[in-house]
């Protein structure tokens, strides 16, 4: 899957090199409203055409697939802003949904971490777009909940800029460990640093 996606991306990069910035902007102006209209026409609870693989889902509802698409758009524009030194689009209205959706990556990221039921990691993300989530072991794997579960086995804390960079593979593990404060169960903490909200 990752190889297939990388090949698709490489094909588009090669093709887009022949297009001027003006043409690229015009394409977005034309396709953007059409994509938005398509998304608005979907039944949010209906079955998505593609499941969200990085959340370990074999079937997804439309709302989550549309949300996944939003996280893609957001993090690519963030990469462009980084590259040109532009201010980040980091207000709560933009970034909080990205973080909320990305938390679902823990279901896949923690899939093979063995733990007793109710073992938990609490992740607190500070900043305008932040929040607190608990990743909790259940009989069927790991689930993510808003808020803080009592007596978690591990805790982690970082700002919203660090969080999105971790989820979208924009930090090395060394950088992530320097920027994220942690304590508790080493197995849960170590796995935190490999969780990604994209296929890599």
C-alpha positions, -999 to 999 in steps of 0.1 A, spaced: 0 0 0 27 25 10 47 17 -22 15 22 -43 8 55 -27 44 67 -31 43 58 -68 10 78 -73 26 108 -55 57 105 -76 37 104 -108 18 136 -99 50 154 -89 66 146 -123 34 158 -141 30 189 -120 66 201 -127 53 210 -162 26 232 -148 30 269 -139 19 281 -105 -9 299 -122 -22 267 -137 -20 249 -104 -39 276 -86 -66 276 -113 -70 239 -110 -75 242 -73 -101 270 -79 -120 247 -103 -118 214 -84 -121 227 -48 -158 237 -50 -166 204 -69 -149 183 -42 -166 202 -14 -200 197 -32 -193 160 -35 -184 157 2 -216 176 12 -237 152 -9 -225 121 10 -244 105 39 -219 110 68 -228 76 82 -228 58 48 -200 34 38 -169 51 25 -154 39 -9 -120 34 8 -114 25 44 -90 46 65 -61 22 67 -39 42 91 -67 38 117 -67 0 111 -103 1 97 -114 -24 70 -146 -4 66 -150 33 73 -179 57 73 -180 87 50 -174 112 77 -141 96 86 -129 93 50 -138 130 44 -120 138 76 -90 118 64 -90 139 32 -91 171 53 -60 160 73 -42 154 40 -51 188 26 -41 205 59 -8 188 64 3 194 28 -4 231 31 15 231 64 45 216 46 43 243 19 40 270 45 70 256 63 90 255 31 83 291 22 85 305 58 48 314 59 28 316 92 11 283 100 -26 278 96 -28 267 133 -59 283 147 -82 259 166 -108 259 138 -82 245 114 -58 223 135 -80 209 162 -99 186 138 -66 174 124 -54 164 158 -88 149 168 -89 127 137 -52 118 139 -58 103 174 -75 74 157 -41 63 144 -34 49 179 -58 20 172 -33 8 146 -2 21 162 -8 3 195 -24 -28 178 3 -53 188 11 -37 222 1 -63 248 -15 -48 280 -40 -57 306 -76 -43 300 -79 -6 310 -42 0 307 -40 36 294 -18 64 280 -30 99 284 -18 124 258 -22 161 266 -17 185 237 -13 221 247 -19 252 226 -49 268 209 -57 236 190 -50 211 218 -69 188 240 -66 157 262 -71 121 250 -68 87 266 -57 56 247 -71 27 266 -67 -11 262 -99 -30 257 -108 -66 250 -108 -57 213 -76 -37 210 -70 -1 219 -97 27 218 -93 65 220 -114 87 242 -116 124 248 -105 134 283 -83 118 310 -88 83 323 -81 80 360 -47 65 370 -32 61 336 -1 39 331 17 66 311 14 102 303 27 124 275 25 161 269 34 183 240 23 214 221 0 213 191 28 221 167 48 191 179 17 169 178 9 174 141 45 170 132 47 137 150 15 124 134 26 134 99 61 121 101 77 155 102 99 148 132 127 124 137 123 102 168 152 121 184 134 154 178 101 140 191 117 127 223 132 161 229 99 179 224 75 155 241 74 152 279 67 116 291 65 94 321 52 60 329 52 26 312 81 26 287 63 2 263 35 27 258 58 57 257 81 41 231 51 32 209 38 67 210 68 79 190 59 56 160 22 66 157 14 82 124 -18 96 109 -7 87 74 5 56 56 44 55 59 
